[in-house]
Amino acid sequence: GPPPYYAEHSADGRGRGLFASRDIKKGELVHDGTDSDVMFPDAMSWRRFIFSLPRNRACDMIDWTWTQKLEENGKHRIFAA
């Protein structure tokens, strides 16, 4: 089924956020990124992508970007949701 969350602009006007669409059980996996996350091959690819977007979309994408290591001793990779 669909994930137990949805994204929309917050009622208080502070931007976009994720909200639960139902009760989520402790320890339940709610997002694994396999269908929607993007891993950029390098920082320049991410920069080119961000600068290709309209300004308001670029700001959203920057908010939804993070770095993580896929292996304990590996390099940090850039991801976006």
Buried (B, 14 or more C-beta within 10 A) or exposed (E): EEBBBEEEEEEEEEEEBBEEEEEEEEEEEEEEEEEEEBEBEEEEEBEEBBEEEEEEEBBBBEEBBEEEEEEEEEEEBBBBB
